[in-house]
Amino acid sequence: MVGQLKPHIFFHSNIDSPDEWRAALATEFEDFTFSVGREIASPESVDVALIWTLPDDGLERFVNLRAILSLGAGIDQLDLGRLPKHVPIARLVDASLTRTMVEYAKTAVYRYHRRFHVFERQSRNCQWTFIPPTVSAATSIGVLGLGEIGREIALALQHEGFAVHGWSRTPKKLEGVTTHTGRDGLTRMVGSSNIVLNVLPLTEETRHMLCRDLFAQFKDGACLINMGRGAHLVESDLLDAIASGKIDAATLDVAAVEPLPRSHPFWNHPGILITPHVAGTSVPMAAVVTIAANIRRAMAGECLLHQVDSDRAHRV
Ligand SMILES: NC(=O)c1ccc[n+]([C@@H]2O[C@H](COP(=O)([O-])OP(=O)(O)OC[C@H]3O[C@@H](n4cnc5c(N)ncnc54)[C@H](OP(=O)(O)O)[C@@H]3O)[C@@H](O)[C@H]2O)c1
């Protein structure tokens, strides 16, 4: 098979560097073709699409495509209805991405635990009010999603001494973490958490689950950290929950519309910190190991690592 010796990789992303990915792939493949953009001499020879989002003209012209490899841990950004149904798709699971997610989670948690968000408000009002710090064990954190990333976040926070709870679809055992499943488990967890941190994938079941009904079950004055996807959150419900004092503050790395529109009420909101979808990023030189393994599998006609199932909603 010609493709086995020389994979033809189509690359498309508005956030990842094609030059960095080309250089990273060169460490794994002696001979390969790397195509970016619309002008491709022989689209029928493309074997693998390495993409963050779907290009405007889709992937239809790549008639011999063997695999679609997401450049992200999620696949919801890929406009799933427009993907060729017969081509397997895999999400990216990568230690460098997980590490940056853990760093972000710790930073956001400590900002609330050490009341920096309160001191930020105070400092804008020239206000010097002493609030004594508390021990980490007194701060309870509920992590929504205990997968590749959520599990590492929960364990890292537990290691810092926080009281960590986690919620997943199926039961999990994680040392030092109290785990929950089902609606009752969710209610129990958010009702006892000072900080709720979302790192769920976006599926039909999880879309808009951070909403008025769930916020009503939160501990009074809890903080929210959303590192999942913008569509997990009903944005107007968050504004109401903060206005009522039910939720004290929120850190949002993701938004329903990205970039967040200039006129959006989240900007300049004293209770909301926006970060521009930076929580997790992969380092191509590290992530290429997984990507290359999947390119080899695709060329050999094998099942992909971290392949997603046919309804595109869950991991195999
Ligand atoms: N902001 C960023 O920069 C950034 C970067 C990377 C990833 N992300 C987000 O993080 C998400 C998670 O990534 P991952 O690699 O950890 O995914 P994963 O390995 O697939 O884990 C997903 C977790 O969510 C749980 N889950 C899924 N549906 C559920 C439901 N309906 N009810 C309860 N639990 C449910 C799963 O439970 P089971 O294990 O029981 O199935 C699993 O524990 C991604 O999909 C993406 O949205 C964001």
The ligand as an SDF file (V2000), in Angstrom:
LIG
                    3D

 48 52  0  0  0  0  0  0  0  0999 V2000
  -11.1680   24.3490   27.8190 N   0  0  0  0  0  0  0  0  0  0  0  0
  -10.2430   23.6360   27.2010 C   0  0  0  0  0  0  0  0  0  0  0  0
   -9.2140   24.1590   26.7660 O   0  0  0  0  0  0  0  0  0  0  0  0
  -10.4290   22.1590   27.0540 C   0  0  0  0  0  0  0  0  0  0  0  0
   -9.3340   21.3740   26.6850 C   0  0  0  0  0  0  0  0  0  0  0  0
   -9.5030   19.9950   26.6270 C   0  0  0  0  0  0  0  0  0  0  0  0
  -10.7380   19.4210   26.9150 C   0  0  0  0  0  0  0  0  0  0  0  0
  -11.7910   20.2160   27.2520 N   0  0  0  0  0  0  0  0  0  0  0  0
  -13.1040   19.6240   27.5760 C   0  0  0  0  0  0  0  0  0  0  0  0
  -12.9330   18.5780   28.5090 O   0  0  0  0  0  0  0  0  0  0  0  0
  -13.7910   17.5150   28.1290 C   0  0  0  0  0  0  0  0  0  0  0  0
  -13.4180   16.2280   28.8270 C   0  0  0  0  0  0  0  0  0  0  0  0
  -12.2490   15.6690   28.2520 O   0  0  0  0  0  0  0  0  0  0  0  0
  -11.7570   14.1960   28.6990 P   0  0  0  0  0  0  0  0  0  0  0  0
  -10.6130   13.8740   27.8230 O   0  0  0  0  0  0  0  0  0  0  0  0
  -11.5580   14.1290   30.1720 O   0  0  0  0  0  0  0  0  0  0  0  0
  -13.0600   13.3210   28.3070 O   0  0  0  0  0  0  0  0  0  0  0  0
  -13.3780   11.8130   28.6840 P   0  0  0  0  0  0  0  0  0  0  0  0
  -12.1250   11.0630   28.9630 O   0  0  0  0  0  0  0  0  0  0  0  0
  -14.2930   11.3090   27.6300 O   0  0  0  0  0  0  0  0  0  0  0  0
  -14.1610   11.9030   30.0700 O   0  0  0  0  0  0  0  0  0  0  0  0
  -15.4610   12.3870   30.1620 C   0  0  0  0  0  0  0  0  0  0  0  0
  -15.9840   12.1930   31.5940 C   0  0  0  0  0  0  0  0  0  0  0  0
  -17.2890   12.7480   31.6620 O   0  0  0  0  0  0  0  0  0  0  0  0
  -18.1930   11.7620   32.1290 C   0  0  0  0  0  0  0  0  0  0  0  0
  -19.5040   11.9280   31.5010 N   0  0  0  0  0  0  0  0  0  0  0  0
  -19.7950   11.9910   30.1830 C   0  0  0  0  0  0  0  0  0  0  0  0
  -21.1280   12.1220   30.0020 N   0  0  0  0  0  0  0  0  0  0  0  0
  -21.6710   12.1360   31.2420 C   0  0  0  0  0  0  0  0  0  0  0  0
  -22.9940   12.2360   31.7320 C   0  0  0  0  0  0  0  0  0  0  0  0
  -24.0350   12.3460   30.9110 N   0  0  0  0  0  0  0  0  0  0  0  0
  -23.1910   12.2200   33.0710 N   0  0  0  0  0  0  0  0  0  0  0  0
  -22.1350   12.0980   33.9140 C   0  0  0  0  0  0  0  0  0  0  0  0
  -20.8540   11.9970   33.5170 N   0  0  0  0  0  0  0  0  0  0  0  0
  -20.6280   12.0230   32.2020 C   0  0  0  0  0  0  0  0  0  0  0  0
  -17.5910   10.4300   31.7440 C   0  0  0  0  0  0  0  0  0  0  0  0
  -18.1140    9.4180   32.5690 O   0  0  0  0  0  0  0  0  0  0  0  0
  -17.7420    7.8620   32.3020 P   0  0  0  0  0  0  0  0  0  0  0  0
  -16.2530    7.7680   32.4770 O   0  0  0  0  0  0  0  0  0  0  0  0
  -18.4710    7.1230   33.3390 O   0  0  0  0  0  0  0  0  0  0  0  0
  -18.1720    7.5880   30.8950 O   0  0  0  0  0  0  0  0  0  0  0  0
  -16.1070   10.7210   31.9830 C   0  0  0  0  0  0  0  0  0  0  0  0
  -15.8030   10.5500   33.3360 O   0  0  0  0  0  0  0  0  0  0  0  0
  -13.6710   17.5230   26.6000 C   0  0  0  0  0  0  0  0  0  0  0  0
  -14.7240   16.8470   25.9800 O   0  0  0  0  0  0  0  0  0  0  0  0
  -13.7240   19.0080   26.3180 C   0  0  0  0  0  0  0  0  0  0  0  0
  -15.0690   19.4340   26.2420 O   0  0  0  0  0  0  0  0  0  0  0  0
  -11.6540   21.5620   27.3280 C   0  0  0  0  0  0  0  0  0  0  0  0
  1  2  1  0
  2  3  2  0
  2  4  1  0
  4  5  1  0
  4 48  2  0
  5  6  2  0
  6  7  1  0
  7  8  2  0
  8  9  1  0
  8 48  1  0
  9 10  1  0
  9 46  1  0
 10 11  1  0
 11 12  1  0
 11 44  1  0
 12 13  1  0
 13 14  1  0
 14 15  2  0
 14 16  1  0
 14 17  1  0
 17 18  1  0
 18 19  2  0
 18 20  1  0
 18 21  1  0
 21 22  1  0
 22 23  1  0
 23 24  1  0
 23 42  1  0
 24 25  1  0
 25 26  1  0
 25 36  1  0
 26 27  1  0
 26 35  1  0
 27 28  2  0
 28 29  1  0
 29 30  1  0
 29 35  2  0
 30 31  1  0
 30 32  2  0
 32 33  1  0
 33 34  2  0
 34 35  1  0
 36 37  1  0
 36 42  1  0
 37 38  1  0
 38 39  2  0
 38 40  1  0
 38 41  1  0
 42 43  1  0
 44 45  1  0
 44 46  1  0
 46 47  1  0
M  CHG  2   8   1  16  -1
M  END
$$$$
